[in-house]
Amino acid sequence: MKRSTSPIKHIPRRTCVACHQVSAKRGLIRLVRIADGSVEVDTTGKKAGRGAYLCPAADCWEAGLKDKRLEHTLRTKLSEDNRHQLIEYGQSLTGIKQ
């Protein structure tokens, strides 16, 4: 008898730069450093540039921006406007940290 086995699908995993929890890539939010040095939220996960991931929880965004972990990971310096945009985005999140 021939046994049918389906291949196991590979799920990419990434680490949150704030809490260091490893999760599925789709469960995290990607931030990308673009050519001019500013940082944008990458909703598609496919923008070109150096990327970093944060949990969809406001406390991770706060920690990542406050402690400059995000700046260190992306190797850039955030302008006040750029930092304010990211803080606003983080505050709009309703994800609960587990």
N, C-alpha and C positions, 0 to 999 in steps of 0.2 A: 504494500500500500504506500502511496505517495503522500507524504505529510505536507500540508500547505502552511507555510510560514510567511507572514507579511513582514517586510523590513520595518525596523523601528525608525521613525522619523526623528532626525536630529533637531533639537530645539536649541538655538543659540542662547547663551546665558551671558549676562553682563553684571557688573558690580556697581552699586550706587556709590558715588564718590563721597557722600555724606555719612551714611550708616554702614557702608561696606557689606551690605547684604547682597548675596548673589541671587538673581532672579532671571526669569525668562526675559529676553530682549524686548518682547512686545509689552511686557508689564512695566517697563521703565520708560522715562521720557529722555530722549536724546537732545543734547545741546551741542551745537557745533560752532567752532571758531571759523568765521569766514575770512576772506582775503584781507579785508581792512582791519582785522584784529578784533572786531566786535563779535558778540556771541548771540546766536539766535536759537530759538526752540525749533527743532527739526521734527515736524509732525510726520513726515514720510519715512524718516530714518535712513534716507539715502543721499542727503546733501553732501557735497564734497567739502572736505575740511576735517580738521582734528575734532573728534567727538568725545563726549563724556556723558554719563548717564546719572539721572537722579530718580528716586522713587516718586510716585505721584502723591506724595504727602507733603503738606506745607512745612512740617518740622524739618524734613530733609532739605527742602529748598532753603529754609532759613539758615540751617547749619552750613550748607554748601556755600552760600553767599557770604555769611558772616565770617566764617573762619578762613575765607579765601581758598578753600579746597578746590573749588571750581576753577579759579584763576590759575592755580598751580597745575592742575591736570591739563588744562587747555593751553598752558604756557602763554598767557596773555594778561593784560591789565584791563579791567573793566572800567569804562567811563561811568560817571555818575548817572547819566541818562540810561545807559545800557543796564546798569545794576538795578535802577528803579523799574525798568520794564520787566526784568526777570523777577524781581520781588513781587510785582503786581501779578504776574502770571502764576507764581507760586502760591500767592494768597487766594487765587481763584480756584485752586485745586481743592477737591473734597475728599481725596483719598485718605484712608485711615491707616496709619502705620501699625503693623502687627509685630 
